Amino acid sequence: MKYIRRLADQVIDRRVKAFNAIHITGPKGCGKTRTCTERCKTLIEFQDEERRDGYLQIADTAPTLFFRNEKPILFDEWQDAPKIWGAIRKDCDDHPETVGSYYLTGSTSRKTETPHTGTGRITTLRMYPMTAWESGDSNGGVSLTEILDNQSYEPAALNPGKLEDLFDIICRGGWPRCLSIKDREGKLEIAKDYFRQIYSKDISTIDHVDRNPETARILLQSYARNAATLAKKTAIYADVKATQSVTDPTLTSYVSALEQLYVIHDIDAWMPQLRSKTAIRAAKKHIFVDPSIAAAALGISPEYFINDLDVFGHLFENLVLRDLLAFAEAHHAKVKHYRDDTGLEADAVYELEDGRYALIEIKTGTNSIPAAERNLLRFKELIREHNEKALNNPEHPGVIYREPSSLIVICANAPMAYTTSGGVKVIPFLCLKD
């Protein structure tokens, strides 16, 4: 199958100019190995059963022997041979003028014992499942980067899909393996199998701690019911303990394992104190690295959403946040959320390293766009009012917050992209690219 260039390639292209070793992390099956294979001339796979024992013996006794192979060299799932890290770090020190010689991939973030961190020698980036733009589901008619970079940019693109297409995309997920499968039902099996592997095997093999598969399954199911919400972990734990005899510390270890496997991810809160008496809800927003895992955990098919648009709304928000996180990784950005006790909210705050940011609302239907627009305009006005008050007292000025560069509504079924009279950009999800 022809290689599809990924957003991670943009990051690699930049960093390969400065570093001799590149470490790519992310969930298994998201395309890390294929991306690196496109760039490397030698592949060392530590999970290749036919060569594993020999590779591990060399890695443990004389890891520099690997370096005699043609470069660049890929060390796939390097955590199984941790001495490789130190050997690569030393080689980077010995050849400071060389770049792009080594690639390391790993599907877990578990701490691996190494004598040195690799700081300044080995750069790390995270890869996500395919965005809708990468998988070809989005026509890429609207660029988020262009919106932030160009104030006069007017998005104008027709939505190439319909709501039912998004039902399929959520349940299928952004797994590259799906692109080589023609059968619709076959595509849906990838995420289902991924889910089964997580709770039955991966959650225990990640750190060699024996965990109960049924407890793990129910925990994932509870996370799925609370996808893209600020549900407290105590509430999620209570959900699990309704049927399982398990303690909070034990469940915390399960959650930690799922985070190390890059299965679940928390979105941090954006924290500007716009009004002194207003409490910001600083809870993290829980999402899956891909909404297809949540759909599999809930045991639902694309057809299920026809009669339950509420669940679709949560998993659609998870889908959008997945893509925003992938965009952010490629463009030195951060993704956060905002909600306070007055009801003011932004489903996502997409913030660039230079301080520019977009306030984003994520909506299922076009009937929600006017309310989302009002909320975003109110948010912007409150920031403006706060700044004016902060400047009123020149002797003791308050904190000044930058106004948002863009106000955006990402909508599931908007027929086309456009700018409202209030200046809010409305973007159909299937028109969005980085």
N, C-alpha and C positions, 0 to 999 in steps of 0.2 A: 504494500500500500504506500502511495506517495506520501512523503512527510508533509505535515501541515505546520507551518511556522507558528510557534507559540509566543505568548506574551513574555514568557521567561527568556526567550531568545534575545529580546531587547535588553534585558538586564545583563545577560551573559556577554552580549556584544560590548557593553560598556566596561564590565569588570575584567574581561579577559585582556584588556589593554593595560591593566594595572597589577593583576595577580597571577601567580603561577599555578595556583590551585583553586578550584571552585567547588564548593560543597552545596549540593542541591537537596533540600528536604521536601517533605510533603507526603500526602497519603499514597498508599500503594495503588498502582493502577492509574495514576494521573498523567503518566507520560514522561517521567524523569529519565528513565533509562533510554527511551527512544530519542529524546532530545539530545542527550549526551552522545549517544551512538552516532548521530549525524555529524558530530564534531570530532570524534575520536578514531584513532587508527588501531588501538588495542583495547580489547574488552576483557576485564577480569571480573567474573561473576562468582561471588563467594557463595551463592545459593545454587550453583550448578552442581547437582548431585554427583555427576561423573568426575568432576575435577575438584570438588570442594575440599576433600581431605588433603590433596596435594597442595592446593592453594593455601590452605590454613597452615600447613606445616612450613611452607616457605615464608608466609607472613609472620609466623611466630619466631623463626630462627634467622632468616636473612631477607627481610622485606625489600631491601634495595635491589635484589635480583630482578624484581618486577620492572625496575626502572630501565633495564637494558632493552626492553621492548620498544617498538616504534611509538613515538608520542604524537599527539596527546593520548594518554592512557585513562581509561575509565575503570574505577573500582566500585562496582555495584554492590550495594548493601555492605559497605565497608565496616560497619559496627561489628560484624562477625570476626573481623581481624583488626582489632584496635591499634596494634603496633604500626599499621600502615600510616595512621595519622602522624605519629611522631617522625616516621621516616620521611614522609612528604614534607613536613615542616622543616626538617633539617636540610633537605635538598633545596627547598626554597631559599633558605639562608645561604647555602653554598653557591647558589646561582641567582643572585638578586636581579640580574639583568634579564632573566628569562621569564616569559609569561605564557600562560595557557597550556602548560604541560600535563596537568592532572585534573581529573574530574572525579568527585566522590558523590555517590547518591545514597540516600537513606530514607526509609519509610517510617521511622520512629524518631522521636526527639528525646529518647531516654538518654540519661547521662552515661557516657562511655568513658571509662577510666583512661585518660591519656596524660602523659607527663607535662604537656604544654597545651595551651588553648588554641594556638594557631593564629592568634590576633596579628593582623598586619601581613600575614602570609597566606592564610586560607580564608577566603571570603565565603559567606553563607547566604543563600537566598532560598525563599520558599516558593514552591510551585503548587498551583491549585488545579483542580479538574478543569476541563475546557470551559471557557465562557461561551455564551451563545454566539458571539462573533467568531470565535475560533472554530466552533463546530459547524458553522455555516447556517445556523438557525436564524441569526440576526443578519440583516442586509448591511449593517454598518453605516447606515445613512446619516447617523448623528454621532459626532465625536465628543465625549465628555471633556477631553483635553482641550479641544478647540473652543468649547463653551467657556472654559475657564481662562483660556489665553486670549480670546478675542471677544471683547464686549459687544461688538457689532455683528457677531455671528448669528445668523438666523437659521435655525434648524428647519429643514423642510424635506421630509421623507415619508413615504407611505408605509404603513404597517404591512409587512409581507405575510403575516399569519393571522390566525384567529385564536380565540380562547382555547379551543380544543387542542391546538398545537402546543400550548403551554402546559396543558394537562400531561401530554406525552413527554415533554422536555423535563418536567419535574420528576416524573417517575423513572425516566430513562437515565437522567443525570448527564454529567459532562465527562464520562469515561471514554477515552479514545478508542477502547476496544469496540464500542458500539458502532463506530464509523465503518468498520469492516463487516458488520452483520447487516444483512438485507432484511431479514424477517423482523417485523415489528415486535412480536412476542419475544423473539430471541434477544432483542435489545433490552427489553425490560428485565430479563433474567440476570443481567450483569449486576445490577444494584442489589437484587434479592440475594444473590450468592455472596456478594460483598458483605451484606448485613449478617448473613449466617456465619461467615468466617470470623467476623468481628467478635460476636458473642460466644461462639463455640470454641474458638482457638486463639485468635490474636490477643484477646484481653488477658490471657494467661501466659502466652509465650513472650509477650513484650518485656516482662521483667522476671519471668520464671516463677511467678506466684500463682498457685492454683486458685482460680476463681470460679464461682458457680455460674455456669452458662445461663441458667434460667433467671438468676438475679440480674445478670448483665443484659439479657434480652428485655426484661421488664424495665430496667433503668433506661435503656435506649428508647423504649416505647414511651416512657414518661417524658423524656427529653423531646421526643418527636411531638407529643401533644402540646408541649410548651415552646415549640420552635418559634424563634423571632419574638419572644416575649421577655419580660423582666422578672419572670417567676423566680422566687427565692429557692435556693437549693434545698432548704428545709422542707418546702412544699413538695419538691420532686422526690426527696427521700421518703417523705410520708406516703407518697403514692406507691413507692416500691414496698415499703414496710407493711402496707395493707395486706400483702400476700406472701411476703418473704420475711423470715426471721433473720434480720441483719442489722448491725449497728451503724450509726452515722460514720464513725471512723473507717469502717470497712467500705461503705459506699463512697466515701471520699477517695479511697484508694482506687476504686473502680473508675471514678471520674478522672482521676489523674492518669490512669492507664489509657483511657479513651482520648484524652488530650495529647498524650505522648504518641498515640497512633494517628494523630491529626484527623480524628473522626468528628469531634465536637470542637467548637471555637466560641469564645466569648468576645463580644464587642463592648469596648469600654465606653463610659459616659463622657460626653463633652462637658466641661465644668465651668463655664462663665457664670458668675454670680450677677445676674442682671438686676435683680431686686433683692434688697437686703433681707426681707422677710419671706422670701420665696425659697422653699426647700427643693433642691435639685435631687431627683431620684438617681442616685449614683450607681444603682444596681447594673450589673452587666446584662447585655442582651444575649441570649443563648441561641446559637445556630449550629447547624451541621456543616461540615466542609462541603457537602453537596446535599441538596434537598432530597435526592433519590434515596439516601439512607434513611431519612425520616419517613418517606413514603413506604419503604420496605418494612420499617419497624412498625408502622401502623397497619401494615397488611392491606394497603389499598392500591387499586388500579387507576389508570387515568379516568375511567368512566365514573369512578366514585365521586369525583369533583362536581359532576353535573348536578348532584343533589346536595352538595355540601361546599358551598363557595366560601364558607368561613374558614374551613381547614385549608382550602386552596389559597386563601388570602395569606395565611401564615407561611405556607410553604413557598408561595410566590415571593414574599418578602425575603425569605431565606435564599431563594434563587438569585434575586437581585443583589443581595449583600455578598453572595459568593463571587459574583462578577466584579462588584466594586472592590472587593479585597484583592482580586487578581489584578485589576487595573492599578490599584494603589501600590502593589508590589513592583509593578513595572515603571511607576512614575514618581517614586519617592514620596508617596502620600500615605495618609492614615485614614481609617474609616472608624467613626465613632457614632454615637447616637445621643439624643437629648430629650429629656422629659422632666417637667417640674410639676409641683403639686397644684398648679393652676390649670393644667391641661395643655400648656404650650409644649410642643414637641417637634422633633425632626427625626424621621425614621433613620436617617443617616446624615452624618456630617463628613463630607469628603474634603480633607484638609491637606494642602500641599506644603512642602517643606519651607516655602517662602512666606507662609502665613495666609495665602489666599485659600478660600474654602467655598464650598457649595452646600447650602441647606437643601436636603432632599426628602421628599415625601414619596412613599411607595404605595400605589393604589391599584386595586383590581379593576374597578369599573370607571367609565367616564363620568358617571353621576357623582363620583367623589371628588372630581377635579376642582370644582368651585370652592368647596370647603377646604381642600388642601391648599389652594391658592391663597385664600383668606388667612389661613394659619401661617403660611410662609411670609406673607406681607406684614402680618402682625408681628411676627418674630423679628423681621428686619426693622420695623418701626420701634420696637422695644429696645433694640440695640442702639438705635439712633437717639432715642430719648435718654437712655442710660448715659451715653457719651456726653450729651448736652448738659445733663445734671452734674456729671463728673467734672466738667470744665467750668462750671459756674463759680466754684470757689478756687481762685488761682493760688491761694496760699496752701490749701490742702486738697489738691485735685484727686479725684478717684481714678480707678483703673479704666482705661480706654480700651474698648474692644473693636477690632476691625470689623467693618460691615461685610456681609457676605458678598462674594464676587458674583454668585449666581444663585438663583432660586429655581429649583427643578422639581417637577412631578414626573416620576417614572410610572407609567400606567400599563396595565396588562393589555387592555383592548382599545386604547385610543386609536382612531383610524389613521392618524398621521401626526407627525411632529409639527409643533407650532409654538409661537410665543403669544401669551395672553396680553391683553391691554395693560395689565399690571406689570408686565415684564417677566413673568414666570415662564420658564421653558417647560413645555409638556412633551415628553418623549415616550413613544411606544417602546416597550422593552426590546422587541424584536427589531428595533432600528439602532440599538445602542452598541457602540464600540468604545474602546479606550480613547 
